[in-house]
Amino acid sequence: MTASKRVKLLLTARGVRGFGDGFAIIVLPAYLAAVGFDPVQIGIAATASLFGTALLTLAIGFAAPRHDLRNLLLGCSVLMALTGLAFPTFEQFAFVALVCFLGTINPATGDLGVHVPLEHAMIAQSVAASDRTKAFAHYSLIGALSMAAGSLAAALPDFAAPLGMTKVSAFKLMFYAYAVLGVLSALLYRRLPHVQMQEALSAPLGPSRRVVYKLSALFFLDAFAGGFVVQSLLALWLFERFDLSLSAASLFFFWATTLSAFSYPVAAWLAKRIGLINTMVFTHIPSNILLIIAAFSPHLWLALGLLLIRAALSQMDVPTRTSYVMAVVTPPERTAAASITAVPRSLASSISPAMAGVLLTLPFTGWPLIICGILKTTYDLMLLFSLRHVKPPEESQ
Protein backbone atom coordinates (compact mmCIF):
# COMPACT_ATOMS: atom_id res chain seq x y z
CA MET A 1 0.00 0.00 0.00
CA THR A 2 1.34 3.43 -0.94
CA ALA A 3 1.89 6.09 1.72
CA SER A 4 -0.87 8.30 0.27
CA LYS A 5 -3.41 5.46 0.39
CA ARG A 6 -2.41 4.74 3.97
CA VAL A 7 -3.04 8.37 4.93
CA LYS A 8 -6.42 8.39 3.15
CA LEU A 9 -7.47 5.26 5.04
CA LEU A 10 -6.42 6.80 8.35
CA LEU A 11 -8.36 9.97 7.52
CA THR A 12 -11.47 7.93 6.68
CA ALA A 13 -11.23 6.06 9.98
CA ARG A 14 -10.77 9.39 11.76
CA GLY A 15 -14.00 10.58 10.19
CA VAL A 16 -15.91 7.50 11.34
CA ARG A 17 -14.65 7.88 14.90
CA GLY A 18 -15.29 11.63 14.86
CA PHE A 19 -18.94 11.15 13.92
CA GLY A 20 -19.41 8.85 16.90
CA ASP A 21 -17.57 11.20 19.24
CA GLY A 22 -19.64 14.13 17.97
CA PHE A 23 -22.95 12.78 19.21
CA ALA A 24 -21.63 10.74 22.15
CA ILE A 25 -20.11 13.68 24.03
CA ILE A 26 -23.42 15.59 23.83
CA VAL A 27 -25.71 12.62 24.48
CA LEU A 28 -23.62 11.43 27.44
CA PRO A 29 -24.38 14.32 29.88
CA ALA A 30 -28.01 14.45 28.72
CA TYR A 31 -28.35 10.69 29.29
CA LEU A 32 -26.73 10.86 32.71
CA ALA A 33 -29.02 13.74 33.70
CA ALA A 34 -32.05 11.81 32.40
CA VAL A 35 -31.29 8.79 34.57
CA GLY A 36 -30.99 10.97 37.67
CA PHE A 37 -27.36 12.14 38.02
CA ASP A 38 -26.65 15.67 39.25
CA PRO A 39 -23.96 18.05 37.82
CA VAL A 40 -21.38 16.97 40.41
CA GLN A 41 -21.80 13.30 39.48
CA ILE A 42 -21.64 14.15 35.78
CA GLY A 43 -18.43 16.08 36.42
CA ILE A 44 -16.99 13.07 38.25
CA ALA A 45 -17.95 10.80 35.34
CA ALA A 46 -16.17 13.17 32.95
CA THR A 47 -13.11 13.11 35.20
CA ALA A 48 -13.14 9.29 35.24
CA SER A 49 -13.34 9.23 31.44
CA LEU A 50 -10.42 11.59 30.95
CA PHE A 51 -8.28 9.90 33.61
CA GLY A 52 -8.87 6.51 32.04
CA THR A 53 -8.04 7.92 28.61
CA ALA A 54 -4.76 9.23 30.02
CA LEU A 55 -3.68 5.86 31.40
CA LEU A 56 -4.64 3.98 28.22
CA THR A 57 -2.86 6.54 26.04
CA LEU A 58 0.28 6.23 28.16
CA ALA A 59 0.19 2.44 27.82
CA ILE A 60 -0.27 2.73 24.05
CA GLY A 61 2.68 5.13 23.76
CA PHE A 62 5.06 2.79 25.53
CA ALA A 63 3.79 -0.31 23.71
CA ALA A 64 3.73 1.17 20.21
CA PRO A 65 7.50 1.17 19.45
CA ARG A 66 7.62 -2.60 20.01
CA HIS A 67 4.28 -3.65 18.52
CA ASP A 68 2.39 -3.51 15.25
CA LEU A 69 0.55 -0.17 15.00
CA ARG A 70 -2.21 -1.73 12.90
CA ASN A 71 -3.03 -4.32 15.56
CA LEU A 72 -3.03 -1.68 18.29
CA LEU A 73 -5.51 0.40 16.29
CA LEU A 74 -7.72 -2.65 15.89
CA GLY A 75 -7.66 -3.21 19.64
CA CYS A 76 -8.64 0.40 20.28
CA SER A 77 -11.62 0.04 17.91
CA VAL A 78 -12.79 -3.11 19.70
CA LEU A 79 -12.69 -1.11 22.94
CA MET A 80 -14.80 1.59 21.26
CA ALA A 81 -17.44 -0.98 20.30
CA LEU A 82 -17.49 -2.45 23.82
CA THR A 83 -17.92 1.05 25.29
CA GLY A 84 -21.04 1.64 23.21
CA LEU A 85 -22.50 -1.69 24.31
CA ALA A 86 -21.72 -1.15 28.00
CA PHE A 87 -23.24 2.29 28.59
CA PRO A 88 -26.91 1.30 28.05
CA THR A 89 -26.47 -1.73 30.30
CA PHE A 90 -25.80 0.10 33.59
CA GLU A 91 -27.55 2.98 35.35
CA GLN A 92 -25.86 2.70 38.75
CA PHE A 93 -23.34 5.49 39.21
CA ALA A 94 -20.43 3.23 40.20
CA PHE A 95 -20.79 1.14 37.04
CA VAL A 96 -21.25 4.19 34.82
CA ALA A 97 -18.08 5.75 36.25
CA LEU A 98 -16.22 2.47 35.62
CA VAL A 99 -17.37 2.39 31.98
CA CYS A 100 -16.30 6.03 31.63
CA PHE A 101 -12.88 5.13 33.04
CA LEU A 102 -12.31 2.06 30.85
CA GLY A 103 -14.09 3.23 27.71
CA THR A 104 -13.38 5.52 24.78
CA ILE A 105 -16.13 8.16 25.04
CA ASN A 106 -14.16 11.27 25.82
CA PRO A 107 -16.00 14.44 26.92
CA ALA A 108 -13.26 16.61 25.44
CA THR A 109 -12.66 17.36 21.77
CA GLY A 110 -11.18 14.88 19.33
CA ASP A 111 -7.47 15.55 19.84
CA LEU A 112 -7.38 13.21 22.87
CA GLY A 113 -7.90 9.46 22.82
CA VAL A 114 -6.17 6.12 22.58
CA HIS A 115 -6.25 6.09 18.77
CA VAL A 116 -4.61 9.49 18.41
CA PRO A 117 -0.86 8.84 19.08
CA LEU A 118 -0.96 5.81 16.78
CA GLU A 119 -2.58 7.75 13.95
CA HIS A 120 -0.23 10.70 14.46
CA ALA A 121 2.85 8.50 14.21
CA MET A 122 1.61 6.73 11.08
CA ILE A 123 0.73 10.00 9.33
CA ALA A 124 4.06 11.65 10.23
CA GLN A 125 5.87 8.57 8.92
CA SER A 126 3.94 8.74 5.64
CA VAL A 127 4.50 12.39 4.57
CA ALA A 128 7.45 14.67 3.89
CA ALA A 129 8.40 17.34 6.46
CA SER A 130 7.19 20.13 4.16
CA ASP A 131 3.73 18.52 3.97
CA ARG A 132 3.45 17.50 7.62
CA THR A 133 1.45 20.47 8.96
CA LYS A 134 -0.88 20.34 5.95
CA ALA A 135 -1.48 16.61 6.52
CA PHE A 136 -2.34 17.19 10.16
CA ALA A 137 -4.60 20.09 9.18
CA HIS A 138 -6.51 17.66 6.92
CA TYR A 139 -6.60 15.14 9.77
CA SER A 140 -8.03 17.74 12.16
CA LEU A 141 -10.41 19.09 9.48
CA ILE A 142 -11.95 15.69 8.80
CA GLY A 143 -12.17 14.94 12.50
CA ALA A 144 -13.90 18.24 13.20
CA LEU A 145 -16.34 18.03 10.28
CA SER A 146 -17.32 14.50 11.22
CA MET A 147 -17.78 15.59 14.84
CA ALA A 148 -19.96 18.46 13.60
CA ALA A 149 -22.16 15.98 11.72
CA GLY A 150 -22.28 13.85 14.85
CA SER A 151 -23.37 16.89 16.85
CA LEU A 152 -26.42 17.20 14.59
CA ALA A 153 -27.19 13.52 15.10
CA ALA A 154 -27.28 14.16 18.86
CA ALA A 155 -30.69 15.81 18.34
CA LEU A 156 -32.31 12.50 17.33
CA PRO A 157 -33.49 11.60 20.87
CA ASP A 158 -35.69 14.73 20.82
CA PHE A 159 -37.81 12.97 18.19
CA ALA A 160 -38.30 9.84 20.30
CA ALA A 161 -41.75 10.72 21.70
CA PRO A 162 -43.64 10.72 18.36
CA LEU A 163 -42.22 7.24 17.75
CA GLY A 164 -43.56 5.97 21.07
CA MET A 165 -40.08 5.73 22.59
CA THR A 166 -38.84 7.26 25.83
CA LYS A 167 -35.90 9.63 25.66
CA VAL A 168 -33.77 7.31 27.79
CA SER A 169 -34.42 4.46 25.33
CA ALA A 170 -33.43 6.77 22.47
CA PHE A 171 -30.21 7.65 24.29
CA LYS A 172 -29.40 3.96 24.61
CA LEU A 173 -29.91 3.47 20.87
CA MET A 174 -27.37 6.23 20.26
CA PHE A 175 -24.81 4.32 22.32
CA TYR A 176 -25.50 1.18 20.27
CA ALA A 177 -24.87 3.27 17.13
CA TYR A 178 -21.56 4.31 18.68
CA ALA A 179 -20.67 0.62 19.06
CA VAL A 180 -21.45 0.00 15.38
CA LEU A 181 -19.08 2.82 14.41
CA GLY A 182 -16.38 1.15 16.50
CA VAL A 183 -16.83 -2.02 14.43
CA LEU A 184 -16.71 0.00 11.20
CA SER A 185 -13.47 1.71 12.22
CA ALA A 186 -11.97 -1.71 12.99
CA LEU A 187 -12.84 -2.87 9.47
CA LEU A 188 -11.05 0.17 8.05
CA TYR A 189 -7.95 -0.39 10.18
CA ARG A 190 -7.82 -4.03 9.05
CA ARG A 191 -6.99 -2.77 5.55
CA LEU A 192 -3.83 -1.03 6.77
CA PRO A 193 -0.49 -2.76 6.28
CA HIS A 194 1.38 -4.03 9.30
CA VAL A 195 3.53 -1.13 10.53
CA GLN A 196 6.23 -1.15 13.19
CA MET A 197 8.40 1.85 14.00
CA GLN A 198 11.83 1.47 12.41
CA GLU A 199 15.06 1.70 14.38
CA ALA A 200 13.29 1.25 17.70
CA LEU A 201 15.12 2.83 20.61
CA SER A 202 16.07 0.95 23.76
CA ALA A 203 13.80 3.44 25.60
CA PRO A 204 10.61 5.07 24.24
CA LEU A 205 12.31 8.49 24.32
CA GLY A 206 15.91 9.25 23.44
CA PRO A 207 17.59 12.50 22.37
CA SER A 208 14.34 14.50 22.39
CA ARG A 209 13.45 13.69 25.99
CA ARG A 210 14.01 17.21 27.35
CA VAL A 211 11.84 19.07 24.84
CA VAL A 212 9.10 16.43 25.10
CA TYR A 213 8.93 16.78 28.88
CA LYS A 214 8.83 20.57 28.58
CA LEU A 215 5.98 20.33 26.08
CA SER A 216 4.19 17.86 28.34
CA ALA A 217 4.33 20.26 31.27
CA LEU A 218 2.95 23.11 29.18
CA PHE A 219 0.22 20.95 27.66
CA PHE A 220 -0.75 19.88 31.19
CA LEU A 221 -1.60 23.49 32.03
CA ASP A 222 -3.48 24.00 28.76
CA ALA A 223 -5.55 20.86 29.21
CA PHE A 224 -6.25 21.54 32.89
CA ALA A 225 -7.72 24.84 31.77
CA GLY A 226 -9.67 23.24 28.93
CA GLY A 227 -11.15 20.67 31.31
CA PHE A 228 -13.32 23.40 32.82
CA VAL A 229 -15.19 23.76 29.52
CA VAL A 230 -15.01 20.33 27.88
CA GLN A 231 -17.84 20.07 25.39
CA SER A 232 -20.06 17.95 27.63
CA LEU A 233 -19.80 20.46 30.48
CA LEU A 234 -20.18 23.45 28.16
CA ALA A 235 -23.40 21.80 26.95
CA LEU A 236 -24.47 21.34 30.57
CA TRP A 237 -23.71 25.04 31.27
CA LEU A 238 -25.93 26.04 28.37
CA PHE A 239 -28.67 23.67 29.58
CA GLU A 240 -28.52 25.05 33.13
CA ARG A 241 -27.83 28.74 32.40
CA PHE A 242 -30.19 29.33 29.47
CA ASP A 243 -32.45 26.22 29.50
CA LEU A 244 -31.17 25.36 26.03
CA SER A 245 -32.87 22.36 24.40
CA LEU A 246 -30.96 19.32 23.21
CA SER A 247 -31.87 20.10 19.58
CA ALA A 248 -30.62 23.68 19.89
CA ALA A 249 -27.45 22.48 21.60
CA SER A 250 -26.75 19.97 18.85
CA LEU A 251 -27.20 22.70 16.22
CA PHE A 252 -24.89 25.06 18.13
CA PHE A 253 -22.17 22.45 18.49
CA PHE A 254 -22.52 21.57 14.81
CA TRP A 255 -21.70 25.15 13.81
CA ALA A 256 -19.05 25.54 16.49
CA THR A 257 -17.29 22.39 15.34
CA THR A 258 -17.67 23.39 11.68
CA LEU A 259 -16.04 26.76 12.34
CA SER A 260 -13.22 25.00 14.17
CA ALA A 261 -12.81 22.60 11.27
CA PHE A 262 -12.33 25.29 8.66
CA SER A 263 -9.82 27.06 10.87
CA TYR A 264 -7.39 24.13 10.49
CA PRO A 265 -6.37 24.80 6.86
CA VAL A 266 -6.05 28.47 7.80
CA ALA A 267 -3.73 27.44 10.64
CA ALA A 268 -1.54 25.46 8.21
CA TRP A 269 -1.39 28.45 5.83
CA LEU A 270 -0.58 30.82 8.69
CA ALA A 271 2.10 28.53 10.14
CA LYS A 272 4.04 28.66 6.86
CA ARG A 273 4.25 32.42 7.22
CA ILE A 274 4.68 33.14 10.93
CA GLY A 275 5.74 29.74 12.32
CA LEU A 276 4.05 27.01 14.34
CA ILE A 277 4.55 28.51 17.81
CA ASN A 278 3.35 31.98 16.79
CA THR A 279 0.27 30.48 15.14
CA MET A 280 -0.57 28.56 18.31
CA VAL A 281 -0.23 31.56 20.60
CA PHE A 282 -1.61 34.50 18.63
CA THR A 283 -4.83 32.73 17.65
CA HIS A 284 -5.39 31.30 21.12
CA ILE A 285 -5.26 34.45 23.25
CA PRO A 286 -8.20 36.24 21.52
CA SER A 287 -10.32 33.10 21.89
CA ASN A 288 -9.61 33.06 25.63
CA ILE A 289 -10.79 36.64 25.98
CA LEU A 290 -14.04 35.81 24.17
CA LEU A 291 -14.65 32.87 26.51
CA ILE A 292 -14.30 35.09 29.58
CA ILE A 293 -16.71 37.65 28.14
CA ALA A 294 -19.24 34.89 27.35
CA ALA A 295 -19.32 33.92 31.03
CA PHE A 296 -20.96 37.28 31.84
CA SER A 297 -23.43 37.24 28.96
CA PRO A 298 -27.03 37.91 30.10
CA HIS A 299 -28.55 36.69 26.82
CA LEU A 300 -28.40 33.32 25.07
CA TRP A 301 -27.87 34.82 21.62
CA LEU A 302 -24.89 36.84 22.85
CA ALA A 303 -23.30 33.88 24.64
CA LEU A 304 -23.71 31.66 21.59
CA GLY A 305 -22.32 34.36 19.30
CA LEU A 306 -19.21 34.84 21.43
CA LEU A 307 -18.69 31.10 21.72
CA LEU A 308 -19.01 30.65 17.94
CA ILE A 309 -16.38 33.33 17.27
CA ARG A 310 -14.18 31.64 19.88
CA ALA A 311 -14.67 28.31 18.11
CA ALA A 312 -13.27 29.81 14.91
CA LEU A 313 -10.03 30.65 16.74
CA SER A 314 -9.57 28.32 19.69
CA GLN A 315 -8.65 25.13 17.82
CA MET A 316 -6.11 26.54 15.37
CA ASP A 317 -3.39 25.26 17.67
CA VAL A 318 -4.50 21.62 17.21
CA PRO A 319 -2.82 20.74 13.86
CA THR A 320 0.07 23.10 14.55
CA ARG A 321 0.70 21.59 17.98
CA THR A 322 0.65 18.05 16.56
CA SER A 323 2.95 19.00 13.70
CA TYR A 324 5.34 20.73 16.10
CA VAL A 325 5.63 17.68 18.37
CA MET A 326 6.23 15.36 15.42
CA ALA A 327 8.82 17.79 14.00
CA VAL A 328 11.05 18.27 17.05
CA VAL A 329 11.56 14.56 17.83
CA THR A 330 13.29 11.80 15.87
CA PRO A 331 11.10 9.35 13.87
CA PRO A 332 11.52 6.40 16.30
CA GLU A 333 10.35 8.63 19.16
CA ARG A 334 7.12 9.78 17.51
CA THR A 335 4.59 7.37 19.05
CA ALA A 336 6.10 7.82 22.51
CA ALA A 337 6.23 11.62 22.07
CA ALA A 338 2.62 11.73 20.86
CA SER A 339 1.54 9.62 23.82
CA ILE A 340 3.64 11.33 26.48
CA THR A 341 2.50 14.79 25.41
CA ALA A 342 -1.13 13.56 25.22
CA VAL A 343 -1.16 11.87 28.62
CA PRO A 344 -0.67 15.08 30.67
CA ARG A 345 -3.47 16.59 28.60
CA SER A 346 -5.83 13.75 29.57
CA LEU A 347 -4.67 13.70 33.20
CA ALA A 348 -4.96 17.46 33.59
CA SER A 349 -8.33 17.65 31.88
CA SER A 350 -9.54 14.78 34.07
CA ILE A 351 -9.05 16.89 37.20
CA SER A 352 -10.95 20.03 36.27
CA PRO A 353 -14.36 18.67 35.08
CA ALA A 354 -15.25 17.55 38.61
CA MET A 355 -14.25 21.01 39.85
CA ALA A 356 -16.34 22.59 37.09
CA GLY A 357 -19.32 20.45 38.12
CA VAL A 358 -19.12 21.95 41.61
CA LEU A 359 -18.72 25.48 40.22
CA LEU A 360 -21.85 25.00 38.10
CA THR A 361 -23.88 24.63 41.30
CA LEU A 362 -22.91 28.15 42.46
CA PRO A 363 -25.26 31.13 41.94
CA PHE A 364 -22.91 32.48 39.26
CA THR A 365 -22.31 29.60 36.86
CA GLY A 366 -19.76 31.33 34.64
CA TRP A 367 -16.73 30.57 36.81
CA PRO A 368 -15.56 27.57 34.73
CA LEU A 369 -15.37 29.78 31.62
CA ILE A 370 -13.46 32.53 33.41
CA ILE A 371 -10.94 30.18 35.00
CA CYS A 372 -10.39 28.43 31.69
CA GLY A 373 -9.72 31.69 29.84
CA ILE A 374 -7.22 32.98 32.41
CA LEU A 375 -5.27 29.71 32.65
CA LYS A 376 -5.13 29.23 28.89
CA THR A 377 -3.73 32.72 28.40
CA THR A 378 -1.03 31.92 30.97
CA TYR A 379 -0.18 28.77 29.00
CA ASP A 380 0.05 30.71 25.73
CA LEU A 381 2.53 33.20 27.15
CA MET A 382 4.67 30.48 28.73
CA LEU A 383 4.72 28.54 25.44
CA LEU A 384 5.80 31.61 23.50
CA PHE A 385 8.66 32.56 25.80
CA SER A 386 9.99 29.07 26.57
CA LEU A 387 9.94 27.43 23.11
CA ARG A 388 10.11 30.21 20.53
CA HIS A 389 13.76 29.30 19.80
CA VAL A 390 13.11 25.56 19.26
CA LYS A 391 12.40 25.49 15.54
CA PRO A 392 11.08 22.58 13.43
CA PRO A 393 13.28 21.61 10.45
CA GLU A 394 11.26 23.53 7.86
CA GLU A 395 11.58 26.78 9.88
CA SER A 396 15.32 26.37 10.48
CA GLN A 397 16.23 26.50 6.81
BELVENVEN-V350704 format. One record per residue. N is the residue number from 1. PHI is phi in radians with two decimals (999 if undefined). Layout:
n=[N	N]
phi=[PHI	PHI]
//
This chain:
n=[1	2	3	4	5	6	7	8	9	10	11	12	13	14	15	16	17	18	19	20	21	22	23	24	25	26	27	28	29	30	31	32	33	34	35	36	37	38	39	40	41	42	43	44	45	46	47	48	49	50	51	52	53	54	55	56	57	58	59	60	61	62	63	64	65	66	67	68	69	70	71	72	73	74	75	76	77	78	79	80	81	82	83	84	85	86	87	88	89	90	91	92	93	94	95	96	97	98	99	100	101	102	103	104	105	106	107	108	109	110	111	112	113	114	115	116	117	118	119	120	121	122	123	124	125	126	127	128	129	130	131	132	133	134	135	136	137	138	139	140	141	142	143	144	145	146	147	148	149	150	151	152	153	154	155	156	157	158	159	160	161	162	163	164	165	166	167	168	169	170	171	172	173	174	175	176	177	178	179	180	181	182	183	184	185	186	187	188	189	190	191	192	193	194	195	196	197	198	199	200	201	202	203	204	205	206	207	208	209	210	211	212	213	214	215	216	217	218	219	220	221	222	223	224	225	226	227	228	229	230	231	232	233	234	235	236	237	238	239	240	241	242	243	244	245	246	247	248	249	250	251	252	253	254	255	256	257	258	259	260	261	262	263	264	265	266	267	268	269	270	271	272	273	274	275	276	277	278	279	280	281	282	283	284	285	286	287	288	289	290	291	292	293	294	295	296	297	298	299	300	301	302	303	304	305	306	307	308	309	310	311	312	313	314	315	316	317	318	319	320	321	322	323	324	325	326	327	328	329	330	331	332	333	334	335	336	337	338	339	340	341	342	343	344	345	346	347	348	349	350	351	352	353	354	355	356	357	358	359	360	361	362	363	364	365	366	367	368	369	370	371	372	373	374	375	376	377	378	379	380	381	382	383	384	385	386	387	388	389	390	391	392	393	394	395	396	397]
phi=[999	-1.24	-1.08	-1.16	-1.19	-1.10	-1.12	-1.07	-1.16	-1.12	-1.16	-1.11	-1.09	-1.06	-1.14	-1.10	-1.13	-1.09	-1.06	-1.13	-1.09	-1.06	-1.54	-1.15	-1.30	-1.61	-1.16	-0.99	-1.16	-1.17	-1.12	-1.10	-1.15	-1.17	-1.62	1.90	-1.47	-1.62	-0.99	-1.15	-1.13	-1.14	-1.09	-1.14	-1.09	-1.11	-1.09	-1.06	-1.10	-1.21	-1.16	-1.11	-1.03	-1.07	-1.15	-1.15	-1.13	-1.09	-1.08	-1.10	-1.09	-1.38	-1.42	-1.00	-1.09	-1.97	-2.32	-1.25	-1.10	-1.06	-1.17	-1.15	-1.12	-1.07	-1.08	-1.11	-1.22	-1.07	-1.09	-1.07	-1.11	-1.14	-1.08	-1.10	-1.32	-1.38	-1.01	-1.24	-1.41	-2.10	-2.16	-1.32	-1.04	-1.06	-1.23	-1.08	-1.08	-1.15	-1.12	-1.05	-1.18	-1.55	-1.61	-1.96	-1.30	-1.98	-1.22	-1.55	-1.37	-1.36	-1.59	-2.13	2.57	-1.20	-1.26	-1.07	-1.09	-1.20	-1.16	-1.05	-1.12	-1.19	-1.18	-1.07	-1.28	-1.75	-2.22	-1.28	-1.01	-1.18	-1.80	-1.11	-1.10	-1.09	-1.10	-1.27	-1.14	-1.12	-1.03	-1.20	-1.06	-1.14	-1.06	-1.23	-1.13	-1.19	-1.16	-1.11	-1.10	-1.11	-1.06	-1.13	-1.11	-1.12	-1.38	-0.99	-1.05	-1.17	-1.77	-1.26	-1.02	-1.06	-1.63	1.31	-2.07	-1.27	-1.14	-1.09	-1.10	-1.16	-1.03	-1.11	-1.09	-1.12	-1.17	-1.12	-1.10	-1.07	-1.10	-1.08	-1.15	-1.09	-1.12	-1.11	-1.14	-1.10	-1.11	-1.21	-1.13	-1.10	-1.43	-1.24	-1.28	-1.19	-2.28	-2.25	-1.07	-1.37	0.92	-1.00	-1.43	-1.17	-2.19	-0.98	-2.07	-2.15	-1.14	-1.67	-0.97	-1.11	-1.22	-1.14	-1.18	-1.14	-1.08	-1.06	-1.12	-1.18	-1.15	-1.03	-1.11	-1.06	-1.26	-1.03	-1.13	-1.11	-1.09	-1.25	-2.31	-0.98	-1.00	-1.08	-1.36	-1.13	-1.08	-1.10	-1.06	-1.16	-1.08	-1.32	-1.34	-2.12	0.98	-1.21	-1.36	-1.10	-1.11	-1.14	-1.13	-1.14	-1.19	-1.08	-1.21	-1.07	-1.24	-1.10	-1.22	-1.12	-1.07	-1.06	-1.05	-1.36	-1.39	-1.16	-1.08	-1.11	-1.09	-1.12	-1.11	-1.17	-1.09	-1.16	-1.79	-2.08	1.71	-1.18	-1.10	-1.08	-1.11	-1.04	-1.35	-1.44	-1.76	-1.38	-1.05	-1.05	-1.15	-1.16	-1.11	-1.10	-1.11	-1.10	-1.11	-1.06	-1.06	-1.69	-1.16	-1.50	-2.16	-1.06	-1.08	-1.24	-1.06	-1.14	-1.10	-1.11	-1.20	-1.22	-1.11	-1.02	-1.06	-1.26	-2.02	-1.22	-1.83	-1.20	-1.45	-1.17	-1.19	-1.23	-1.12	-1.08	-1.09	-1.11	-1.07	-1.16	-1.41	-1.65	-2.12	-1.36	-0.92	-1.14	-1.60	-1.14	-1.14	-1.12	-1.13	-1.08	-1.25	-1.18	-1.40	-1.42	-1.04	-1.03	-1.10	-1.18	-1.09	-1.14	-1.30	-1.42	-1.42	-1.31	-1.04	-1.10	-1.14	-1.13	-1.03	-1.17	-1.10	-1.24	-1.55	-1.35	-0.99	-1.71	-1.59	-1.49	-1.01	-1.01	-1.20	-1.15	-1.07	-1.03	-1.09	-1.19	-1.16	-1.17	-1.13	-1.05	-1.04	-1.02	-1.18	-1.14	-1.08	-1.08	-1.44	-1.67	-2.23	-1.14	-1.64	-1.63	-1.72	-1.23	-0.93	-1.22	-1.66	-1.59	-1.40]
//
